[in-house]
Amino acid sequence: MDALTNTPKPQSPGGDLAGLLGPGIVSLGPGGAVRFADERALELLGCSDGFELERLWAELGPRLESAGLSWNGAGGATRWAVLDLPVQGEPEPAAEAASALAAPASARRLAFDLRRDPEGGGVLLVQDAGTLAGLETDLRLTSQMRSVSQISPAVAHDLRAPINAMVFNIEILKEMIASGRATDPNNRDKLLRYTTVLKEELSRLHRGLETFLAYISPRSDKNETFDLRELAEELAALLVAPARKQQVQVKAELPDQPATAEGNRYLLRQALLHLALAALAGVPKQGMLYVRLEPADGRARLRVYGAAGEDSPAAPETPSAPAPGFDLRFSPGGAVAQLWVAREILAAHGGEARVSGPAGDAEAGGPRAYEVELTLLRNPSLEKKE
C-alpha cells in the first residue's frame, strides 16, 4: 500500500509469479549471433550484462547446436534442449569457462526452447529446468487434491455407516449389561450376534480407511513389484461410494492369473483415479461403470468405461493417439490437469493412456472409455508350469 494515498500500487497480472515462471528471451540473428537478451535471460544464464553473455555464448552456442538446436536451417520447428551450466561468480577467462561448461562442479540446469525463423536465427526461450520440474510436481499434487476432494464426501458418508452401526450395537450391549440380561444363558446367542456385527462393521471400516488412505498417503511412494489386479480392485472399491451418489454401480472384471508389473503404486493409483473419475462423469443414472483388466502378450490393458445397462458390453475401441482431453488447460480458477497428469505418470512408467467415446468416437457425446496399457513382468511360476 502507498503510505501517502492509501491505495494499492499497480502490479502486473500474476505479480512476482509471472517473473519466476516466465522464460528469458534471447533474440538470435541469422548466423546465430545474440542480438538481444532480456533481464530474465541474463539472470538465468548467470550474466550481469551483454558482454558476459557474448563470452558465454561462444561456448554455449556450439553446445546447443550439438544438442540439436539449429538456427541456420529452414523451417519453423520448435526444438528443446536441457543443459547444465556452472554457477558463475566472477567472470572467467574463455579457457576456464570452456572447462567449466564441459564439466561443471556446481551447475544449474536450464531448458532451451528455440523458435526458429525460416530465414535463420529466431528466438531462444530460456527456463529454469528445476522450476519446470517443480511446476510439474505442483500440478500433480493439485490434480491429486482435486480428485480426492471430489470423492471425499461420498467416501466419508460410507465410512460413517459402519461407525453408526457399531455405536448402535454397543448401545444395545450396554443396555443388556446394565439390566443384567447379559448373564442370562438364553441371551447368549444375541450377545454373540451383536459382537459378530461389531467385528464385521469394524472390518468394513478398516477396509474402507485402508483403501482411501492408499490414495492420499505416500507410504508406497517407491518403485516395487505388484499385482495390477490389486490396483484395479482397490480402484473399483474406492469408486463405489461416489458412483452410488451418482446412482451408478461399479463392477470389476479381473483375470484369474496375476498381472505382475513394476512401478510406483502411489503414483499409478493417482493416474488411475483421474481417468476413472473422468469416465464416471459420463455414465448416466442407473448405469454401470466397468473396471476391466485384460493381460495379453506381455502387456496389460486396464479399461474404465461406462454403459447404460447392466449387461457388460465390450469397451469401445480406443484410437491410436491420445484425444484432446489430455491437453493441459489453465484458467483463473486453476489448472485442469488431471488427465494430463495421468498421461505423464503412465508415460514415466513406460505405459500409455488413451480415450474414446461411443463406438470409438472420442468426440461423440455419452460415456467415454479410458484405457491404460502397461508392460507386465514375466512370472517365473507361470513359466515353470508351462
PyMOL commands that set and color helices and strands:
alter all, ss='L'
color gray80, all
select helices_A, chain A and resi 16-21+39-45+50-66+94-102+129-179+181-183+185-216+218-220+228-245+265-280+324-326+338-348+358-360+380-385
alter helices_A, ss='H'
color red, helices_A
select strands_A, chain A and resi 24-28+34-37+78-86+107-116+122-128+223-227+249-253+260-264+288-296+299-307+329-331+334-336+352-356+369-375
alter strands_A, ss='S'
color yellow, strands_A
deselect
rebuild
show_as cartoon
